[in-house]
């Protein structure tokens, strides 16, 4: 477990939680397969939720990672609702089509009546797009059928809540240069609007999350986990920096880590995409040592 994770957990006084305990047991079991950890601050309706953390698996360890994800699934009694073929299909994706995996913990949010959850992410291998396509559209029927998958990084996710309910999500991410392709830019403009396209064109990586359990989001990459640390213009000219700096002004632990900002996600709404200083919903992710 990252030493900085332990520090933040103590400083933020995370309450005891069986879901968090399971996340930590998984992280200890799979420590040798970890690429990085990230912490997330989630801002919504004037509140900040800071009980959110990611374990990011390293690529190149598919077999061992699959074993740990299957162990976690058994502990959760996980059943992938809506996935054609159910659990055997999920295991096939793990065994044969996953490039890397991630596991995230999101603590309970009593004001919104949301229980704690573990989120299981599978980043599929590029050559598995043809396998993923029918699964994507069965899990997310509102996904436009002209969605360009050939250049996308495809991530399938299930949020498994402490109640036992599992809800699916689909993430599609593109590199900055991918938006030079007309089919990609047309698709994003149709799916999320011209403002989302303009923002995506100016960041090192961007993507949309389509969710069956909560708000669809636009993600803007500043320092994604699998990119180098070369300077990029978005680090000093992104319009997302204004609300990020505003949020960090009252959160010293976030402010101290802004040099390790990896992603910011904002709701797919005109109000949020305008990126005002006080944004209606935003998640900020930073890498941990």
C-alpha positions in Angstrom: 0.0 0.0 0.0 1.3 3.5 -0.9 2.7 5.3 2.1 1.0 8.5 0.8 -2.3 6.6 0.8 -1.9 5.8 4.5 -1.0 9.4 5.2 -4.1 10.8 3.4 -6.4 8.2 5.0 -5.2 9.4 8.4 -5.3 13.1 7.6 -8.7 12.9 6.1 -9.9 10.7 9.0 -11.7 8.1 6.8 -14.2 6.2 8.9 -14.1 2.5 9.3 -15.9 0.8 6.4 -16.0 -2.9 5.4 -15.9 -1.9 1.7 -12.7 0.1 2.4 -11.2 -2.8 4.3 -11.8 -5.1 1.3 -10.2 -2.5 -1.0 -7.2 -2.4 1.2 -6.9 -6.2 1.3 -7.1 -6.4 -2.5 -4.4 -3.6 -2.7 -2.1 -5.5 -0.4 -2.6 -8.8 -2.3 -2.0 -7.2 -5.7 0.6 -4.7 -4.6 3.3 -6.2 -6.9 1.0 -5.7 -9.9 0.3 -2.0 -9.2 1.3 0.8 -11.6 0.2 3.7 -9.3 -2.4 4.8 -6.8 -4.5 8.0 -7.2 -6.7 9.9 -4.8 -9.8 11.8 -5.9 -11.6 14.8 -4.5 -15.2 15.0 -5.7 -17.0 18.3 -5.6 -20.8 18.5 -6.0 -23.4 21.0 -4.8 -21.0 22.8 -2.6 -19.8 19.7 -0.9 -16.5 17.8 -1.1 -16.2 14.0 -0.9 -12.7 12.9 -0.3 -13.2 9.3 0.5 -12.2 8.0 -3.0 -9.1 6.2 -4.1 -7.8 4.2 -7.1 -5.5 1.2 -7.4 -4.2 1.2 -11.0 -2.8 -2.0 -12.4 0.3 -2.2 -14.5 0.0 -3.5 -18.1 1.7 -6.7 -19.0 0.4 -8.8 -16.0 -2.9 -9.9 -17.3 -2.9 -13.4 -15.9 -1.9 -12.5 -12.4 -4.2 -9.5 -12.4 -7.1 -11.7 -13.5 -6.5 -14.0 -10.5 -6.8 -11.1 -8.1 -9.8 -9.6 -9.8 -11.6 -13.0 -9.6 -10.8 -13.2 -5.9 -12.2 -9.8 -5.4 -15.3 -10.7 -7.4 -15.9 -13.7 -5.2 -15.5 -11.6 -2.0 -18.1 -9.2 -3.5 -20.4 -12.0 -4.8 -20.2 -10.0 -8.0 -22.7 -10.7 -10.8 -22.2 -8.5 -13.9 -25.8 -7.4 -14.5 -26.7 -6.8 -18.1 -23.6 -8.4 -19.5 -24.4 -11.0 -22.2 -23.1 -14.3 -20.8 -22.9 -13.0 -17.3 -19.9 -13.9 -15.1 -18.3 -16.4 -17.6 -18.1 -13.5 -20.1 -16.6 -11.2 -17.5 -14.0 -13.9 -16.7 -13.3 -14.3 -20.5 -12.7 -10.6 -20.7 -10.3 -10.8 -17.8 -8.4 -13.8 -19.1 -8.2 -13.0 -22.8 -9.0 -9.3 -23.6 -7.8 -7.1 -20.7 -4.7 -5.0 -21.1 -4.8 -3.6 -17.5 -7.3 -3.3 -14.7 -8.1 -0.8 -12.0 -10.1 -1.0 -8.7 -11.5 2.1 -7.0 -13.1 2.7 -3.7 -15.8 5.3 -3.3 -17.1 5.8 0.3 -20.7 6.3 1.2 -22.4 9.6 0.5 -25.3 9.9 3.0 -26.7 13.2 1.7 -27.4 11.4 -1.7 -28.3 8.1 -0.1 -25.4 6.4 -1.9 -23.7 3.4 -0.2 -20.0 2.7 -0.5 -18.8 0.9 -3.6 -15.9 -0.8 -5.2 -15.5 -0.1 -8.9 -13.9 -2.7 -11.2 -12.4 -1.4 -14.4 -11.2 -3.5 -17.3 -9.2 -1.6 -20.0 -9.5 -3.8 -23.1 -6.7 -4.6 -25.5 -6.9 -2.6 -28.7 -7.3 -5.8 -30.8 -10.4 -6.7 -28.7 -12.6 -3.9 -30.1 -14.6 -6.4 -32.2 -15.2 -8.5 -29.2 -16.2 -5.5 -27.1 -18.6 -3.9 -29.6 -21.7 -6.0 -29.0 -21.0 -5.9 -25.2 -20.8 -2.2 -25.2 -24.1 -1.7 -26.9 -25.9 -4.3 -24.8 -24.7 -2.6 -21.6 -25.3 0.9 -22.9 -28.1 1.0 -25.5 -27.9 4.8 -25.7 -24.4 4.6 -27.0 -24.4 6.0 -30.5 -23.9 3.1 -33.0 -21.5 5.3 -35.1 -19.2 5.4 -32.1 -15.6 5.1 -33.4 -14.0 2.3 -31.5 -10.9 1.6 -33.6 -8.9 4.5 -32.0 -10.6 4.4 -28.6 -9.3 3.1 -25.3 -12.3 1.0 -24.2 -13.0 0.5 -20.5 -15.8 -1.6 -19.1 -16.7 -0.9 -15.5 -19.0 -2.2 -12.8 -19.7 -0.2 -9.6 -20.5 -2.9 -7.0 -22.3 -1.3 -4.1 -22.3 -2.4 -0.5 -25.9 -3.3 -0.9 -24.8 -6.0 -3.5 -26.2 -4.1 -6.5 -23.8 -3.9 -9.5 -24.3 -1.2 -12.2 -22.4 -1.0 -15.4 -20.4 1.9 -17.0 -18.6 2.4 -20.3 -15.6 4.7 -20.7 -14.3 5.7 -24.1 -11.0 7.6 -24.2 -9.1 9.2 -27.1 -5.7 10.7 -27.5 -5.5 14.4 -28.5 -4.5 13.6 -32.1 -7.5 11.3 -32.5 -9.8 14.3 -32.7 -8.2 15.2 -36.1 -10.1 12.3 -37.6 -13.6 13.6 -38.8 -15.4 10.5 -37.5 -14.1 11.0 -34.0 -14.7 14.7 -33.8 -18.2 14.4 -35.3 -19.1 11.6 -32.9 -18.0 13.6 -29.8 -19.7 16.7 -30.9 -22.9 14.8 -31.5 -22.6 12.8 -28.2 -21.5 15.7 -25.9 -21.6 19.0 -27.8 -19.2 21.4 -29.5 -17.9 22.7 -26.2 -16.9 19.2 -25.1 -15.1 18.7 -28.4 -13.2 22.0 -28.1 -12.1 21.0 -24.6 -11.0 17.6 -25.7 -8.9 19.0 -28.6 -6.8 20.9 -26.1 -5.9 18.1 -23.6 -3.4 15.3 -23.9 -6.3 12.7 -23.6 -10.0 13.0 -23.2 -13.0 10.8 -22.9 -16.6 10.2 -22.0 -18.0 8.0 -19.3 -21.5 6.7 -19.9 -23.0 5.5 -16.6 -26.1 3.4 -15.7 -25.9 4.6 -12.0 -25.0 8.2 -12.0 -24.0 11.3 -14.0 -22.3 11.0 -17.5 -19.0 12.8 -17.4 -16.3 14.3 -19.7 -12.8 13.5 -18.6 -9.8 15.8 -19.4 -6.4 14.2 -19.0 -3.5 16.3 -17.7 -1.1 13.5 -16.7 -2.7 10.1 -17.4 -1.1 7.2 -15.8 0.4 5.8 -19.1 1.8 9.0 -20.5 5.2 10.6 -20.0 5.8 13.7 -17.9 6.7 16.0 -20.8 5.2 19.4 -20.7 1.9 19.9 -22.4 0.0 23.2 -22.9 -3.0 22.1 -21.0 -1.0 22.2 -17.8 -1.0 26.0 -18.0 -3.8 27.0 -20.3 -6.7 24.6 -19.7 -10.0 26.4 -18.7 -10.5 23.6 -16.2 -7.6 25.1 -14.1 -9.8 27.9 -12.7 -12.3 25.6 -10.9 -9.4 23.2 -9.9 -7.5 26.1 -8.3 -10.7 27.3 -6.6 -11.2 23.9 -5.1 -7.6 23.5 -4.1 -7.7 26.9 -2.3 -9.8 25.4 0.5 -8.2 21.8 0.4 -4.6 22.0 1.4 -4.0 18.3 0.8 -5.2 18.7 -2.8 -3.3 22.0 -3.3 0.0 20.3 -2.2 -0.5 17.7 -5.0 -1.5 19.8 -8.0 1.8 19.1 -9.7 0.6 15.5 -10.0 -2.9 16.2 -11.4 -3.8 13.4 -13.7 -7.5 13.9 -14.6 -10.4 16.1 -14.0 -14.0 15.0 -14.9 -17.0 17.3 -15.2 -20.6 16.5 -15.8 -21.9 16.5 -19.3 -24.1 19.6 -18.9 -23.8 23.1 -20.4 -23.4 24.6 -16.9 -20.5 22.3 -16.0 -18.8 22.4 -19.4 -18.7 26.2 -19.1 -16.1 25.5 -16.3 -17.2 28.4 -14.0 -15.1 29.1 -10.9 -17.7 27.3 -8.7 -18.5 24.2 -10.8 -21.7 22.2 -10.1 -19.9 18.8 -10.3 -16.3 17.9 -10.7 -13.8 15.1 -9.8 -10.1 15.9 -9.4 -7.6 13.0 -9.5 -4.0 13.2 -8.4 -1.2 10.6 -8.4 0.2 9.3 -5.1 3.8 8.4 -4.4 
